[in-house]
Amino acid sequence: QVQLVESGGRLVQAGGSLRLSCAASGRTLSTLRMGWFRRTPGKERELVAAISRSGSSTYYLDSVKDRFTISRDNAKNTAYLQMNSLKPEETAVYYCAADVTSFYTVAANEKQYDYWGQGTQVTVSS
């Protein structure tokens, strides 16, 4: 079993920055592919960013490229999502997810993820 706990969500003004953290326990982070998703009311959950086990490969939703950065610190068993230039429409609950795998590629499909955190609320005011 893998437990994931997100933190860092809060109210921020448009154009501001936030860093979300996802602390993993129950398994060494280096065995997990990680992803950050978000769900906005009335919309389906979408993959925002994903990172491979080593961190050498990443994936980003087109709308967040050049503004968001996903990273991981395997020694700390923690993954991160740095979000810059935030927009009001990015107000959502952000979830981290983990995929237990032997693959070294990025997991870009929601169905590939085995474990999910409870989510952290990010609110961007205009």
BALUMTOR-256552 format. One record per atom (N, C-alpha, C): x, z, y; residue in one letter. Coordinates in steps of 0.02 Angstrom, whole numbers, plus 50000, padded with zeros to 5 digits. Each point is the difference from the previous one (the first is absolute). Example, Ala and Ser with C-alpha at 12.3 -4.5 7.8 and 13.67 -1.06 7.14 Angstrom:
<sites>
SITE, xx, zz, yy, res
SITE, 50660, 50390, 49716, A
SITE, 49955, 50000, 50059, A
SITE, 50045, 50000, 50060, A
SITE, 49982, 49964, 50053, S
SITE, 50042, 50003, 50059, S
SITE, 49961, 50037, 50055, S
</sites>
This chain:
<sites>
SITE, xx, zz, yy, res
SITE, 50041, 50000, 49940, Q
SITE, 49959, 50000, 50060, Q
SITE, 50043, 50000, 50062, Q
SITE, 49978, 49963, 50049, V
SITE, 50034, 49997, 50064, V
SITE, 49952, 50026, 50054, V
SITE, 50024, 50044, 50041, Q
SITE, 49961, 50024, 50057, Q
SITE, 50031, 49972, 50064, Q
SITE, 49956, 49976, 50043, L
SITE, 50023, 49971, 50064, L
SITE, 49964, 50037, 50057, L
SITE, 50039, 50020, 50049, V
SITE, 49971, 50035, 50057, V
SITE, 50023, 49965, 50064, V
SITE, 49952, 49973, 50037, E
SITE, 50017, 49967, 50063, E
SITE, 49998, 50050, 50058, E
SITE, 50038, 49986, 50051, S
SITE, 49998, 50040, 50061, S
SITE, 50021, 49955, 50059, S
SITE, 49986, 50025, 50060, G
SITE, 50022, 49964, 50059, G
SITE, 49945, 49966, 50039, G
SITE, 49941, 49996, 49972, G
SITE, 49945, 49968, 50037, G
SITE, 49975, 50044, 50056, G
SITE, 49982, 49969, 50054, R
SITE, 49973, 50037, 50058, R
SITE, 49971, 49951, 50050, R
SITE, 49977, 50026, 50056, L
SITE, 49975, 49959, 50055, L
SITE, 50059, 49976, 50042, L
SITE, 50001, 49936, 50014, V
SITE, 50054, 49971, 50040, V
SITE, 49970, 49947, 50046, V
SITE, 50030, 49990, 50058, Q
SITE, 49976, 49949, 50046, Q
SITE, 50022, 49931, 49978, Q
SITE, 49963, 49950, 50019, A
SITE, 50018, 49931, 49985, A
SITE, 50070, 49986, 50027, A
SITE, 50040, 49966, 49960, G
SITE, 50069, 49987, 50018, G
SITE, 50049, 50053, 49976, G
SITE, 49973, 50055, 49975, G
SITE, 50042, 50054, 49977, G
SITE, 50027, 49990, 49930, G
SITE, 50036, 50050, 49977, S
SITE, 50032, 49997, 49934, S
SITE, 49984, 50061, 49959, S
SITE, 50001, 49991, 49935, L
SITE, 49992, 50054, 49953, L
SITE, 50043, 49986, 49939, L
SITE, 50022, 50054, 49967, R
SITE, 50033, 49992, 49936, R
SITE, 49961, 50040, 49949, R
SITE, 49976, 49965, 49950, L
SITE, 49966, 50032, 49944, L
SITE, 50050, 50014, 49944, L
SITE, 49989, 50056, 49967, S
SITE, 50042, 50019, 49943, S
SITE, 49957, 50007, 49938, S
SITE, 50030, 49986, 49943, C
SITE, 49965, 50007, 49936, C
SITE, 50048, 50035, 49953, C
SITE, 49986, 50064, 49986, A
SITE, 50042, 50039, 49955, A
SITE, 49974, 49994, 49929, A
SITE, 50044, 49981, 49954, A
SITE, 49981, 49991, 49930, A
SITE, 50028, 50057, 49958, A
SITE, 49961, 50019, 49950, S
SITE, 50023, 50050, 49953, S
SITE, 49975, 49981, 49931, S
SITE, 50031, 50027, 49950, G
SITE, 49981, 49986, 49931, G
SITE, 50040, 49945, 49968, G
SITE, 50036, 49962, 50040, R
SITE, 50040, 49945, 49975, R
SITE, 50051, 49982, 50052, R
SITE, 50059, 49978, 49979, T
SITE, 50052, 49980, 50047, T
SITE, 49979, 49937, 50037, T
SITE, 50007, 50002, 50066, L
SITE, 49976, 49944, 50041, L
SITE, 50032, 49934, 49981, L
SITE, 50061, 50002, 49976, S
SITE, 50035, 49938, 49984, S
SITE, 49967, 49961, 49942, S
SITE, 49955, 50032, 49964, T
SITE, 49964, 49966, 49946, T
SITE, 49933, 49972, 50024, T
SITE, 49986, 50006, 50064, L
SITE, 49935, 49981, 50028, L
SITE, 50006, 49944, 50051, L
SITE, 49956, 49951, 49995, R
SITE, 49991, 49954, 50056, R
SITE, 49949, 50033, 50046, R
SITE, 50008, 49994, 50064, M
SITE, 49956, 50035, 50048, M
SITE, 49965, 49951, 50046, M
SITE, 49942, 50021, 50021, G
SITE, 49962, 49959, 50047, G
SITE, 49962, 50044, 50048, G
SITE, 49986, 49972, 50059, W
SITE, 49956, 50032, 50049, W
SITE, 49939, 49956, 50010, W
SITE, 49942, 50030, 49994, F
SITE, 49937, 49965, 50010, F
SITE, 49963, 50033, 50058, F
SITE, 49949, 49966, 50024, R
SITE, 49956, 50031, 50050, R
SITE, 49929, 49977, 49988, R
SITE, 49954, 50044, 50020, R
SITE, 49929, 49983, 49995, R
SITE, 49966, 50017, 50066, R
SITE, 49970, 49949, 50029, T
SITE, 49961, 50007, 50062, T
SITE, 49927, 50002, 49980, T
SITE, 49959, 50041, 50033, P
SITE, 49929, 50003, 49984, P
SITE, 49968, 49930, 49999, P
SITE, 49966, 49985, 49947, G
SITE, 49966, 49936, 49995, G
SITE, 50043, 49944, 49973, G
SITE, 50063, 50015, 49986, K
SITE, 50045, 49950, 49973, K
SITE, 50031, 50023, 49935, K
SITE, 50023, 49953, 49961, E
SITE, 50033, 50018, 49938, E
SITE, 50070, 50025, 50014, E
SITE, 50024, 50039, 49952, R
SITE, 50069, 50024, 50007, R
SITE, 50048, 49941, 49996, R
SITE, 50051, 50002, 50042, E
SITE, 50049, 49945, 50000, E
SITE, 50071, 50026, 49996, E
SITE, 50042, 49961, 49968, L
SITE, 50070, 50017, 49994, L
SITE, 50035, 49984, 50065, L
SITE, 50032, 50049, 50028, V
SITE, 50035, 49992, 50064, V
SITE, 50074, 49984, 49988, V
SITE, 50031, 50035, 49954, A
SITE, 50070, 49991, 49986, A
SITE, 50016, 50026, 49931, A
SITE, 50051, 49971, 49969, A
SITE, 50022, 50022, 49934, A
SITE, 50075, 49995, 49996, A
SITE, 50029, 50039, 49955, I
SITE, 50072, 50002, 49993, I
SITE, 50019, 50006, 49927, I
SITE, 50053, 49967, 49981, S
SITE, 50022, 50001, 49930, S
SITE, 50034, 50067, 49984, S
SITE, 50016, 50009, 49938, R
SITE, 50030, 50063, 49977, R
SITE, 50065, 50015, 50036, R
SITE, 50041, 49950, 50011, S
SITE, 50065, 50012, 50032, S
SITE, 49995, 49998, 50076, S
SITE, 49945, 49971, 50025, G
SITE, 49993, 49991, 50072, G
SITE, 50027, 49934, 50026, G
SITE, 50026, 49959, 49955, S
SITE, 50031, 49937, 50021, S
SITE, 49949, 49946, 50016, S
SITE, 49938, 50008, 49975, S
SITE, 49948, 49951, 50013, S
SITE, 49940, 50034, 50032, S
SITE, 49970, 49965, 50048, T
SITE, 49942, 50027, 50033, T
SITE, 49947, 49946, 50010, T
SITE, 49939, 50022, 50011, Y
SITE, 49944, 49956, 50015, Y
SITE, 49963, 50029, 50059, Y
SITE, 49975, 49957, 50045, Y
SITE, 49961, 50023, 50057, Y
SITE, 49939, 49955, 50009, Y
SITE, 49945, 50031, 50019, L
SITE, 49942, 49963, 50022, L
SITE, 50021, 49961, 50063, L
SITE, 49976, 49939, 50006, D
SITE, 50023, 49958, 50056, D
SITE, 49990, 50034, 50067, D
SITE, 49945, 50034, 50008, S
SITE, 49983, 50028, 50066, S
SITE, 50045, 50059, 50020, S
SITE, 50038, 50027, 49953, V
SITE, 50043, 50057, 50017, V
SITE, 50074, 49983, 49999, V
SITE, 50016, 49940, 49981, K
SITE, 50070, 49979, 49998, K
SITE, 50032, 50009, 50068, K
SITE, 50060, 50023, 50001, D
SITE, 50040, 50012, 50060, D
SITE, 49978, 50062, 50039, D
SITE, 49947, 50034, 49976, R
SITE, 49979, 50063, 50031, R
SITE, 50005, 50060, 49953, R
SITE, 49987, 49988, 49936, F
SITE, 50001, 50053, 49950, F
SITE, 50062, 49992, 49956, F
SITE, 50027, 50056, 49978, T
SITE, 50056, 50000, 49954, T
SITE, 49988, 50050, 49945, T
SITE, 50003, 49976, 49938, I
SITE, 49994, 50044, 49942, I
SITE, 50071, 50016, 49976, I
SITE, 50010, 50062, 49980, S
SITE, 50065, 50020, 49975, S
SITE, 49991, 50055, 49948, S
SITE, 50054, 50018, 49968, R
SITE, 49998, 50052, 49950, R
SITE, 50065, 50037, 49998, R
SITE, 49996, 50064, 49983, D
SITE, 50060, 50041, 49990, D
SITE, 49993, 50029, 49930, D
SITE, 50031, 49967, 49953, N
SITE, 49991, 50022, 49930, N
SITE, 50028, 50070, 49989, N
SITE, 50050, 50019, 50038, A
SITE, 50029, 50067, 49992, A
SITE, 49951, 50054, 50022, A
SITE, 49957, 49982, 50048, K
SITE, 49950, 50048, 50025, K
SITE, 49932, 49990, 49967, K
SITE, 49995, 49950, 49956, N
SITE, 49937, 49985, 49967, N
SITE, 49944, 49986, 50050, N
SITE, 50017, 49965, 50053, T
SITE, 49952, 49989, 50054, T
SITE, 50003, 49927, 50023, T
SITE, 49941, 49972, 50012, A
SITE, 49995, 49934, 50030, A
SITE, 49972, 50007, 50070, A
SITE, 50014, 49950, 50041, Y
SITE, 49980, 50004, 50071, Y
SITE, 49968, 49935, 50023, Y
SITE, 49960, 50006, 50052, L
SITE, 49975, 49941, 50034, L
SITE, 50007, 50012, 50075, L
SITE, 50047, 49966, 50031, Q
SITE, 50009, 50004, 50072, Q
SITE, 49954, 49948, 50032, Q
SITE, 49958, 50022, 50045, M
SITE, 49952, 49955, 50032, M
SITE, 50011, 50001, 50075, M
SITE, 50015, 49942, 50028, N
SITE, 50012, 49993, 50072, N
SITE, 49947, 49955, 50031, N
SITE, 49993, 50005, 50065, S
SITE, 49952, 49957, 50037, S
SITE, 49931, 50001, 49967, S
SITE, 49975, 50058, 49987, L
SITE, 49937, 50007, 49965, L
SITE, 49941, 49975, 50042, L
SITE, 49951, 49973, 49966, K
SITE, 49941, 49971, 50033, K
SITE, 49938, 50040, 49980, K
SITE, 49950, 50001, 50042, P
SITE, 49938, 50038, 49984, P
SITE, 49968, 49978, 49935, P
SITE, 50004, 49936, 49985, E
SITE, 49969, 49975, 49938, E
SITE, 50038, 50022, 49938, E
SITE, 50056, 50033, 50009, E
SITE, 50038, 50026, 49943, E
SITE, 49981, 50073, 49985, E
SITE, 49950, 50024, 50034, T
SITE, 49972, 50065, 49983, T
SITE, 49972, 49997, 49929, T
SITE, 50024, 50045, 49958, A
SITE, 49981, 49997, 49929, A
SITE, 50026, 50062, 49965, A
SITE, 49978, 50008, 49939, V
SITE, 50032, 50048, 49955, V
SITE, 50055, 49962, 49963, V
SITE, 50059, 50027, 50004, Y
SITE, 50058, 49968, 49968, Y
SITE, 50017, 50038, 49935, Y
SITE, 50009, 49962, 49947, Y
SITE, 50013, 50027, 49934, Y
SITE, 50068, 49975, 49975, Y
SITE, 50037, 50044, 49967, C
SITE, 50057, 49974, 49963, C
SITE, 49981, 49997, 49926, C
SITE, 50032, 49955, 49966, A
SITE, 49986, 49989, 49929, A
SITE, 50065, 49986, 49963, A
SITE, 49999, 50015, 49936, A
SITE, 50059, 49993, 49959, A
SITE, 49984, 49962, 49936, A
SITE, 50048, 49959, 49980, D
SITE, 49995, 49961, 49938, D
SITE, 50058, 50019, 49955, D
SITE, 49984, 50028, 49942, V
SITE, 50052, 50017, 49951, V
SITE, 50018, 49936, 49963, V
SITE, 50063, 49980, 50006, T
SITE, 50018, 49935, 49972, T
SITE, 50075, 49997, 49986, T
SITE, 50018, 49951, 49959, S
SITE, 50071, 49986, 49990, S
SITE, 50022, 49939, 50041, S
SITE, 49951, 49969, 50035, F
SITE, 50016, 49942, 50039, F
SITE, 50034, 50018, 50067, F
SITE, 50041, 49956, 50024, Y
SITE, 50035, 50012, 50063, Y
SITE, 49971, 49960, 50058, Y
SITE, 49944, 49966, 49988, T
SITE, 49968, 49962, 50052, T
SITE, 49951, 50044, 50039, T
SITE, 49970, 49971, 50051, V
SITE, 49949, 50034, 50040, V
SITE, 49932, 49993, 49966, V
SITE, 49959, 50052, 50003, A
SITE, 49932, 49996, 49975, A
SITE, 49954, 49983, 50058, A
SITE, 49974, 49938, 50001, A
SITE, 49960, 49977, 50057, A
SITE, 49925, 49997, 49984, A
SITE, 49981, 50027, 49943, N
SITE, 49930, 49998, 49979, N
SITE, 49976, 50072, 49991, N
SITE, 49944, 50016, 50030, E
SITE, 49973, 50069, 49996, E
SITE, 49991, 50023, 49928, E
SITE, 49983, 49954, 49956, K
SITE, 49987, 50018, 49930, K
SITE, 50063, 50022, 49963, K
SITE, 50057, 49987, 50029, Q
SITE, 50063, 50019, 49968, Q
SITE, 50015, 50075, 50009, Q
SITE, 49966, 50031, 50046, Y
SITE, 50017, 50069, 50017, Y
SITE, 49963, 50050, 49957, Y
SITE, 50038, 50049, 49975, D
SITE, 49972, 50049, 49954, D
SITE, 49979, 50065, 50032, D
SITE, 50033, 50018, 50054, Y
SITE, 49988, 50065, 50031, Y
SITE, 49989, 49992, 50074, Y
SITE, 49957, 50043, 50027, W
SITE, 49981, 49996, 50070, W
SITE, 50002, 50069, 50032, W
SITE, 50019, 50002, 50064, G
SITE, 49994, 50061, 50038, G
SITE, 49931, 50008, 50028, G
SITE, 49988, 50056, 50035, Q
SITE, 49934, 50014, 50028, Q
SITE, 49988, 49963, 50065, Q
SITE, 50053, 49978, 50031, G
SITE, 49992, 49963, 50063, G
SITE, 50013, 50044, 50061, G
SITE, 50020, 49967, 50054, T
SITE, 50011, 50034, 50063, T
SITE, 49969, 49958, 50055, T
SITE, 49963, 50033, 50045, Q
SITE, 49963, 49964, 50052, Q
SITE, 50046, 49981, 50058, Q
SITE, 49998, 49936, 50017, V
SITE, 50035, 49975, 50060, V
SITE, 49947, 49975, 50047, V
SITE, 49999, 50026, 50060, T
SITE, 49952, 49979, 50051, T
SITE, 50038, 49975, 50061, T
SITE, 49987, 49938, 50019, V
SITE, 50034, 49969, 50056, V
SITE, 49949, 49991, 50056, V
SITE, 50011, 50035, 50055, S
SITE, 49954, 49996, 50056, S
SITE, 50020, 49945, 50048, S
SITE, 49950, 49970, 50031, S
SITE, 50014, 49945, 50047, S
SITE, 50009, 50025, 50071, S
</sites>
